[in-house]
Amino acid sequence: MRQLDNADGTFQQNLQAIQEYKNNVKSGIRTTVTNLEKFLNEPANDSLFGGSNGKSRTQAGLDLNSLIVEFRALLAPNAQDDFSFILTEL
């Protein structure tokens, strides 16, 4: 019985370490997405992405915006917790 308890304790520690790693990766992705959004909306990048001063977005701007929206949905608090899907999108 003690072996089973030890194995369970080790399993729980490993599971906690995986959860912490997952949370750190998701936090890093959130930061990156926020930085991408700031970069997209920066007036100095208007020639690349459009979108400021009432101009329509260029295709690059539309594509980057779509990526940002998709990641925001995947990282939302109520989103399905499918970490493997997020990693495949990277």
GUKOL-74482 format. One record per residue (C-alpha): x negated, z negated, y negated; residue number from 1. Coordinates in nm, 2 decimals, decimal comma. Example, Ala and Ser with C-alpha at 12.3 -4.5 7.8 and 13.67 -1.06 7.14 Angstrom:
residues 2
<pt <-1,23 -0,78 0,45> 1>,
<pt <-1,37 -0,71 0,11> 2>,
//
This chain:
residues 90
<pt <0,00 0,00 0,00> 1>,
<pt <-0,29 -0,07 -0,23> 2>,
<pt <-0,42 0,28 -0,19> 3>,
<pt <-0,09 0,42 -0,29> 4>,
<pt <-0,08 0,20 -0,60> 5>,
<pt <-0,43 0,31 -0,69> 6>,
<pt <-0,35 0,67 -0,64> 7>,
<pt <-0,03 0,63 -0,85> 8>,
<pt <-0,23 0,46 -1,13> 9>,
<pt <-0,49 0,74 -1,13> 10>,
<pt <-0,21 1,00 -1,13> 11>,
<pt <-0,05 0,83 -1,43> 12>,
<pt <-0,38 0,81 -1,62> 13>,
<pt <-0,44 1,18 -1,55> 14>,
<pt <-0,09 1,27 -1,66> 15>,
<pt <-0,13 1,08 -1,98> 16>,
<pt <-0,47 1,26 -2,05> 17>,
<pt <-0,30 1,59 -1,99> 18>,
<pt <-0,01 1,50 -2,23> 19>,
<pt <-0,26 1,39 -2,50> 20>,
<pt <-0,46 1,72 -2,45> 21>,
<pt <-0,13 1,92 -2,48> 22>,
<pt <-0,03 1,74 -2,79> 23>,
<pt <-0,37 1,80 -2,95> 24>,
<pt <-0,36 2,17 -2,87> 25>,
<pt <0,00 2,20 -3,01> 26>,
<pt <-0,11 2,01 -3,32> 27>,
<pt <-0,40 2,26 -3,37> 28>,
<pt <-0,17 2,55 -3,32> 29>,
<pt <0,08 2,41 -3,58> 30>,
<pt <-0,21 2,37 -3,83> 31>,
<pt <-0,32 2,73 -3,76> 32>,
<pt <0,04 2,86 -3,80> 33>,
<pt <0,07 2,68 -4,13> 34>,
<pt <-0,26 2,82 -4,25> 35>,
<pt <-0,15 3,17 -4,15> 36>,
<pt <0,17 3,13 -4,34> 37>,
<pt <-0,02 3,02 -4,65> 38>,
<pt <-0,25 3,32 -4,61> 39>,
<pt <0,04 3,55 -4,57> 40>,
<pt <0,22 3,42 -4,88> 41>,
<pt <-0,10 3,41 -5,10> 42>,
<pt <-0,05 3,65 -5,39> 43>,
<pt <-0,42 3,75 -5,36> 44>,
<pt <-0,33 3,90 -5,02> 45>,
<pt <-0,04 4,11 -5,16> 46>,
<pt <-0,23 4,43 -5,10> 47>,
<pt <-0,26 4,35 -4,73> 48>,
<pt <0,08 4,20 -4,67> 49>,
<pt <0,31 4,27 -4,97> 50>,
<pt <0,59 4,03 -5,03> 51>,
<pt <0,51 3,88 -5,37> 52>,
<pt <0,68 3,97 -5,69> 53>,
<pt <0,98 4,12 -5,51> 54>,
<pt <0,77 4,38 -5,32> 55>,
<pt <0,86 4,45 -4,96> 56>,
<pt <0,63 4,34 -4,69> 57>,
<pt <0,38 4,59 -4,54> 58>,
<pt <0,39 4,64 -4,16> 59>,
<pt <0,10 4,40 -4,13> 60>,
<pt <0,30 4,14 -4,33> 61>,
<pt <0,61 4,19 -4,12> 62>,
<pt <0,40 4,16 -3,80> 63>,
<pt <0,23 3,85 -3,91> 64>,
<pt <0,55 3,70 -4,03> 65>,
<pt <0,71 3,77 -3,69> 66>,
<pt <0,43 3,60 -3,52> 67>,
<pt <0,46 3,29 -3,74> 68>,
<pt <0,84 3,27 -3,68> 69>,
<pt <0,79 3,30 -3,31> 70>,
<pt <0,53 3,02 -3,30> 71>,
<pt <0,74 2,80 -3,52> 72>,
<pt <1,03 2,84 -3,28> 73>,
<pt <0,81 2,76 -2,98> 74>,
<pt <0,66 2,45 -3,15> 75>,
<pt <0,99 2,32 -3,29> 76>,
<pt <1,08 1,96 -3,17> 77>,
<pt <1,39 2,08 -2,99> 78>,
<pt <1,21 2,38 -2,82> 79>,
<pt <1,18 2,41 -2,45> 80>,
<pt <0,86 2,23 -2,35> 81>,
<pt <0,69 2,53 -2,19> 82>,
<pt <0,32 2,48 -2,28> 83>,
<pt <0,21 2,76 -2,06> 84>,
<pt <0,42 3,01 -2,25> 85>,
<pt <0,26 2,90 -2,58> 86>,
<pt <-0,08 2,96 -2,44> 87>,
<pt <0,00 3,30 -2,31> 88>,
<pt <0,11 3,40 -2,66> 89>,
<pt <-0,24 3,32 -2,79> 90>,
//
